Amino acid sequence: MKITEQNAKALDSNFYDKQIINNNIVILNQQVDTLVLHLYPHQLFNEQQLNAYNTFVDDLNDLKKQAQAIQGEQVKRFTRKTVKGVDFKVMATCPGRFGVNLMCGNFQMMFNKITNKTNAPIVKIEFRSEFLTRFGYVQCINDVFNVVKSFLPTFKIKVYELHLCTDFQGYDIQEADKDRMSFRNRGLQDFTEVDSTLFGSGRKKTGFSFGKDSFMMRMYDKTHQIQCKKTAGYVQALRWDVNEHFDPTAKVWRLEYQFRRDYLKTLVGKDGLVDGFEQVLNSIPDLWAHAMQRFVHYNLNKQQCTDMYHNDVTYETIKKRKQRAGLSNLWKTLSTFNNTESTHKIVKYKEVKRPESQYVINSFKGVVTTMVKYCHGDFDSNKLNEFILQANEDELNKSGFSILDNAKLKCLDYMNDNKTSFMQNGVMMDGFEEYNTNLKENLTKHWNSINDITKKNDFLTACIEKGTMLYSNVQDN
């Protein structure tokens, strides 16, 4: 699958025509601001390639040890290594779970060796924001992969982290804008006032954020950030100054969305699960639209926001006010990514929970623990047997089926959930066909073991109502 560039520098000036958009908001820049990739061994990786890669990492570890031996409080500890014509610093330390850290001006790479138990990524690549801003992510990826292939000829790629951002003028973010916002997935909400620990200086508030690490939104004063951190000024030179609508006397605000793999792999887009490298990068306009629909800025006036701030209105009143107010002009203006409309709505995929042996183990532990507590520290097998018989009797009175009968029928519910997921999202669990075949055989055996003709017919009827093909196995019996 080919990656298409959605990071165009040349923005359509007509899009910012004030007569067309009917407000003063101007978009100065939209881009991929952060990109972090994880590389995994490819299934076609042969032993010779594996050994060559591990030798390369061993050499880097030797250079890392040399860097660690450098003494001095004010000395930056690193040695140098040239890979495919690029000069890297081999750092004395490496963050996280990786062993070696290589850094250059445009990106950094971290490495682990390949072992027989390797399920984790073996290479982590972090692209510098200035690198992405200057060249666009497609050229950056191609340049980096040209280096990577010199020591890792084949690999699988996963996007670990992706940030999309928009820089705009014509609307100044205020404290009341926090009350104009709604994060529709309430369970993930985490309000944060951005101060000196993030984008501000002193006690000045320069923005806010919603959400958690896997999926979050930031809105902050980018001009103030550049004033505090001069090295961040590249975006003005590369993107703002070349835009004819840029007003150097006015503040520039940034809206930024952060996606991490934990969240991305729960989404379904035009190419199925937004899990693969190409699927993520080719879904950028759709991901932007998805985020704009999850985090919503409403057209509420200042008094309405004040009422909400002082808790003078009920939740239902707030909900109705937001529904009547509709989207703000800010959100309408920022709704697309580089003038590219979303062509496929991204939806949240809720994976069907798979049965695992650990669940059985934990359930049994729970039964034993509860039983021992009930018996004041003793384990009475006869008492446990009484409980099992009583539980079975309760189930018979409630549903007409035994505990075992109901367990068999719930397997059909599990399969139906998987079929529904496939029809809606095109995602099928691994081993579905084998599970389905084995389930039919086991249900047939159980049906044949029931001696009572009435219970036998009731079980068959329940199976058919749940959509199984069991009747085809037993219709001749």
C-alpha positions in Angstrom: 0.0 0.0 0.0 1.4 3.4 -1.0 1.4 6.3 1.6 -0.2 9.5 0.3 1.1 12.9 1.5 -1.5 14.8 3.6 1.0 17.3 4.9 1.0 19.8 2.0 2.7 23.1 2.6 0.8 25.0 -0.1 -2.6 25.8 1.4 -5.5 26.9 -0.8 -5.9 30.6 -0.2 -9.5 30.5 -1.2 -10.2 28.4 1.8 -9.3 31.4 4.0 -11.4 33.9 2.1 -13.3 35.7 4.9 -16.4 36.0 2.6 -16.5 32.2 2.2 -15.9 31.1 5.8 -17.7 34.2 7.2 -15.4 34.7 10.2 -11.9 36.1 10.9 -10.3 32.8 11.7 -7.2 32.0 9.6 -5.4 28.7 9.3 -1.7 29.1 9.0 -0.5 25.6 9.1 -1.7 22.0 9.4 0.8 19.1 9.7 2.0 15.9 11.3 3.9 17.3 14.2 5.1 14.1 16.0 5.7 10.7 14.6 7.0 7.7 16.5 7.4 4.3 14.9 8.1 0.8 16.2 9.8 -1.8 14.0 9.4 -5.5 14.5 11.2 -8.5 12.9 9.6 -9.6 9.7 8.3 -13.1 9.3 10.6 -13.6 6.4 13.6 -12.7 8.4 16.3 -15.3 7.9 19.1 -16.4 10.3 21.8 -14.6 8.4 19.9 -11.3 8.6 19.1 -11.9 12.3 22.8 -12.5 13.2 23.9 -9.4 11.1 21.4 -7.2 13.0 22.4 -8.5 16.4 26.1 -8.0 15.6 25.2 -4.4 14.6 23.5 -3.9 18.0 26.4 -5.5 19.8 28.7 -3.0 18.1 26.5 -0.1 19.3 26.5 -1.5 22.8 30.3 -1.4 22.8 30.2 2.3 21.7 27.6 2.9 24.5 30.0 1.5 27.0 32.8 3.8 25.8 30.4 6.7 26.2 29.6 5.6 29.7 33.3 5.7 30.5 33.5 9.4 29.7 34.1 11.4 33.0 33.2 15.0 33.8 30.1 16.8 35.3 29.6 19.2 32.4 30.6 16.8 29.6 27.9 15.3 27.4 28.6 11.6 27.3 28.4 10.1 23.8 30.5 8.5 21.1 29.9 8.7 17.3 28.8 6.3 14.7 28.1 6.8 11.0 25.3 4.7 9.4 24.5 5.1 5.7 26.3 8.4 5.6 24.4 9.9 8.6 26.4 10.9 11.6 24.9 9.7 14.9 25.7 10.2 18.6 25.7 7.0 20.5 24.4 8.1 23.9 25.6 6.8 27.3 22.0 6.3 28.4 18.9 5.1 26.8 15.3 5.8 28.0 12.6 3.2 28.4 12.9 -0.5 27.6 15.5 -0.2 24.8 19.2 -0.8 25.1 21.0 1.7 22.8 20.1 5.2 21.8 21.4 6.9 18.6 20.6 10.5 17.9 21.1 12.9 15.0 19.8 16.3 14.1 16.6 15.0 12.5 15.6 11.8 14.3 16.7 9.3 16.9 16.7 5.5 17.0 16.7 3.1 19.9 17.6 -0.6 19.6 17.1 -4.0 21.2 18.5 -7.3 20.0 16.3 -10.0 18.5 15.8 -13.1 20.7 13.7 -16.2 20.4 11.2 -14.6 22.7 11.0 -11.3 20.9 7.4 -10.0 20.7 8.4 -6.4 21.6 9.6 -3.9 19.0 13.3 -4.1 18.2 13.7 -0.5 16.9 12.0 2.7 18.0 12.2 5.7 15.7 11.3 9.3 16.8 11.1 12.0 14.2 12.0 15.5 15.3 9.2 18.0 14.8 11.4 20.4 12.8 12.4 17.6 10.5 8.7 16.8 9.8 7.8 20.5 9.5 10.6 21.2 7.0 10.1 18.2 4.7 6.7 16.6 5.3 6.3 13.1 6.8 6.5 11.1 3.6 10.0 12.4 2.6 11.1 12.0 6.3 10.0 8.4 6.4 11.7 7.6 3.1 15.0 9.2 4.2 14.9 7.3 7.6 14.0 4.0 6.1 16.9 4.4 3.6 19.2 4.4 6.7 17.3 1.6 8.5 17.5 -0.8 5.6 21.3 -0.8 5.8 21.1 -2.8 9.0 17.5 -4.2 8.9 16.6 -5.2 5.3 13.0 -6.3 6.2 10.7 -5.3 9.0 7.1 -4.7 10.1 6.1 -1.2 11.1 3.6 0.0 13.7 2.8 3.6 14.4 3.3 4.1 18.2 2.5 7.8 18.4 1.1 10.4 16.0 0.3 14.1 16.6 -1.7 16.2 14.2 -1.9 19.9 14.6 -3.4 23.1 13.3 -2.0 26.6 13.9 -4.6 29.4 13.6 -5.2 33.1 14.3 -8.4 35.2 14.6 -9.7 33.5 17.7 -8.1 34.0 21.1 -8.5 31.1 23.5 -9.9 32.2 27.0 -10.7 30.5 30.2 -14.4 30.2 29.2 -13.4 28.0 26.2 -12.9 25.1 28.6 -16.6 25.2 29.4 -17.4 25.4 25.6 -15.6 22.1 25.2 -17.0 18.6 25.5 -15.1 15.4 25.3 -17.7 12.9 24.2 -16.0 9.8 25.7 -16.5 11.0 29.3 -14.8 8.0 30.9 -11.4 9.2 29.5 -11.8 12.8 30.5 -8.9 14.4 32.4 -9.0 18.2 32.7 -5.6 19.9 32.9 -4.8 23.6 33.1 -1.6 24.2 31.1 0.8 26.3 33.2 4.6 26.6 33.7 5.0 22.9 33.8 4.0 22.7 30.1 3.6 25.6 27.8 3.6 28.6 30.0 6.0 30.7 32.0 5.5 31.8 35.6 1.8 31.6 36.7 0.4 32.4 33.2 -2.1 30.0 31.8 -1.5 29.5 28.1 -4.0 26.8 27.2 -5.6 23.5 28.3 -5.9 19.9 27.4 -8.5 17.2 27.5 -8.2 13.4 27.5 -5.5 10.9 28.4 -2.2 9.8 27.0 -3.6 7.4 24.4 -6.0 10.0 22.9 -5.9 13.6 23.9 -6.4 17.2 22.7 -4.2 20.3 23.5 -5.0 23.9 22.7 -2.4 26.4 23.6 -0.6 29.7 22.8 2.1 28.7 20.3 3.4 32.2 20.1 4.1 32.2 23.8 5.8 28.9 23.6 8.2 30.2 20.9 8.9 33.3 23.1 9.9 31.0 26.0 11.7 28.5 23.8 13.5 30.0 20.9 14.4 26.7 19.4 10.6 26.2 18.6 10.6 29.2 16.3 11.3 27.0 13.1 7.5 26.6 12.6 7.1 30.4 12.1 9.9 30.6 9.6 8.9 27.5 7.7 5.1 27.7 7.8 3.7 31.0 9.1 5.9 33.5 7.4 5.1 32.0 4.0 1.4 32.3 4.5 0.1 35.6 3.2 -2.6 35.8 5.9 -0.2 35.6 8.8 -0.4 38.6 11.2 3.0 38.8 13.1 1.3 41.2 15.7 -1.3 38.7 16.7 -1.1 35.5 18.7 -1.0 32.1 17.0 -2.9 29.3 18.7 -2.3 25.6 18.2 -4.9 22.8 18.3 -3.1 19.4 18.6 -4.4 15.9 18.8 -2.3 13.0 20.2 -3.0 9.4 19.1 -1.1 6.5 20.5 -1.2 2.9 19.4 -3.3 1.8 22.4 -6.1 4.0 20.9 -5.4 3.7 17.2 -5.7 -0.1 17.2 -9.3 0.2 18.6 -10.4 2.2 15.5 -11.9 1.0 12.2 -11.4 3.0 9.0 -11.7 2.6 5.3 -9.0 -0.1 5.2 -10.2 -2.0 8.3 -8.5 -1.6 11.7 -6.4 1.5 11.9 -3.5 -0.6 13.1 -1.0 -1.0 10.3 1.6 1.6 9.3 0.0 2.5 5.9 -3.6 2.4 7.3 -2.7 5.0 9.9 -0.9 7.4 7.6 -3.5 7.1 4.8 -6.3 7.8 7.3 -4.9 11.2 8.5 -7.9 13.3 7.3 -10.3 10.7 8.8 -8.4 10.7 12.1 -8.5 14.5 12.2 -12.3 14.4 11.5 -12.7 11.7 14.2 -10.9 13.8 16.8 -12.9 16.9 15.9 -16.1 14.9 16.5 -14.8 13.5 19.8 -13.6 16.8 21.2 -16.3 19.4 20.4 -16.3 23.2 20.8 -19.8 24.7 21.1 -21.1 28.2 20.2 -21.9 29.2 23.8 -21.9 32.8 24.9 -19.8 34.1 27.9 -22.8 34.2 30.3 -23.7 30.6 29.5 -20.0 29.6 30.2 -20.1 31.6 33.5 -23.2 29.7 34.6 -21.5 26.5 34.0 -18.3 27.6 35.8 -20.3 28.5 38.9 -22.4 25.3 38.7 -25.6 27.4 38.4 -27.2 25.1 35.9 -27.9 21.3 35.8 -26.2 18.8 33.6 -29.4 18.4 31.6 -29.6 22.2 31.0 -25.9 22.3 29.9 -26.6 19.4 27.5 -29.6 21.1 26.0 -27.8 24.5 25.6 -24.9 22.8 23.8 -27.4 21.0 21.5 -29.1 24.3 20.6 -25.9 26.2 20.3 -24.3 23.8 17.8 -20.7 23.9 16.6 -18.7 27.1 17.0 -17.2 28.9 14.0 -13.8 27.8 15.2 -14.7 24.1 15.0 -16.4 24.6 11.6 -13.3 26.3 10.2 -10.8 23.7 11.6 -12.9 20.7 10.6 -10.7 19.5 7.7 -7.1 18.6 7.4 -5.3 20.6 4.7 -8.6 21.1 2.8 -9.0 17.3 2.6 -12.5 16.2 3.5 -12.8 13.0 5.5 -14.0 10.2 3.1 -14.7 7.5 5.6 -16.0 7.9 9.2 -13.8 6.2 11.7 -15.6 4.2 14.3 -14.5 2.8 17.7 -14.1 -1.0 17.5 -14.9 -2.9 20.7 -13.1 -6.2 20.5 -15.0 -9.2 21.5 -13.5 -10.5 24.7 -11.7 -13.8 24.0 -11.8 -16.8 26.4 -8.4 -17.4 27.9 -7.1 -20.1 30.2 -6.1 -17.5 32.7 -9.8 -16.5 33.1 -10.6 -20.1 34.0 -7.7 -20.2 36.5 -8.8 -17.0 38.1 -12.4 -18.1 38.4 -11.4 -21.3 40.1 -9.2 -19.4 42.5 -12.2 -17.2 43.3 -14.4 -20.2 44.0 -11.8 -21.8 46.4 -11.1 -18.5 48.2 -14.7 -17.7 48.8 -15.5 -21.2 49.9 -12.6 -21.2 52.4 -13.7 -17.9 53.8 -17.3 -19.1 54.2 -16.0 -22.2 56.1 -13.9 -20.1 58.5 -10.6 -21.3 57.0 -11.6 -24.9 56.3 -12.3 -26.4 52.9 -15.3 -28.7 53.0 -15.7 -30.6 49.7 -19.1 -31.9 50.8 -20.3 -28.3 51.4 -18.9 -27.2 48.0 -20.9 -30.1 46.4 -24.0 -28.8 48.1 -23.4 -25.3 46.7 -22.9 -26.7 43.2 -26.2 -28.6 43.3 -28.0 -25.6 44.7 -26.6 -23.3 42.0 -27.7 -25.8 39.3 -31.2 -26.0 40.9 -31.4 -22.2 40.9 -30.4 -22.1 37.2 -33.0 -24.7 36.3 -35.8 -22.8 38.1 -34.7 -19.6 36.5 -34.1 -20.5 32.8 -35.1 -24.2 32.5 -31.6 -25.2 31.7 -28.8 -26.5 33.8 -25.5 -24.6 34.4 -23.8 -26.8 31.8 -26.6 -26.3 29.3 -26.4 -22.5 29.7 -22.6 -22.5 29.4 -23.0 -24.3 26.1 -25.5 -21.8 24.9 -23.4 -18.8 25.9 -20.7 -20.1 23.5 -23.2 -19.5 20.8 -23.6 -15.9 22.0 -19.8 -15.5 21.8 -19.8 -16.7 18.2 -22.7 -14.5 17.3 -20.8 -11.5 18.7 -17.8 -12.3 16.5 -20.0 -12.7 13.4 -21.6 -9.3 14.2 -18.2 -7.7 14.6 -17.1 -9.1 11.2 -20.3 -7.8 9.5 -19.9 -4.3 11.0 -16.1 -3.9 11.0 -14.7 -6.6 8.8 -12.6 -7.9 11.7 -12.7 -11.6 12.4 -11.0 -13.3 15.4 -8.1 -15.6 14.9 -9.2 -19.3 14.7 -12.9 -18.5 14.1 -13.5 -21.4 11.7 -11.8 -23.9 14.0 -13.7 -22.7 17.0 -17.0 -22.8 15.0 -16.4 -26.4 13.8 -15.4 -27.6 17.3 -18.4 -25.9 18.8 -20.9 -27.6 16.4 -19.4 -31.0 17.2 -19.5 -30.5 21.0 -23.0 -29.2 20.9 -24.1 -32.2 18.9 -22.4 -34.5 21.5 -24.1 -32.7 24.3 -27.5 -32.9 22.6 -27.1 -36.6 22.0 -26.3 -37.1 25.7 -29.6 -35.6 26.9 -32.0 -38.5 27.7 -35.1 -36.5 28.5 -36.9 -35.9 25.1 -38.5 -32.6 26.3 -35.2 -31.2 27.6 -33.5 -32.4 24.4 -36.0 -30.5 22.2 -35.7 -27.4 24.4 -32.0 -27.4 24.0 -32.2 -27.8 20.2 -34.8 -25.0 20.0 -32.5 -22.7 22.0 -29.5 -23.5 19.8 -31.5 -22.8 16.6 -32.9 -19.5 18.0 -29.3 -18.3 18.6 -28.5 -18.8 14.9 -26.4 -22.0 15.0 -26.4 -24.7 12.3 -26.7 -27.4 14.9 -30.0 -28.6 13.3 -28.1 -29.7 10.2 -26.1 -32.0 12.4 -29.0 -33.6 14.2 -32.0 -33.4 11.8 -31.4 -37.0 10.7 -31.2 -38.4 14.3 
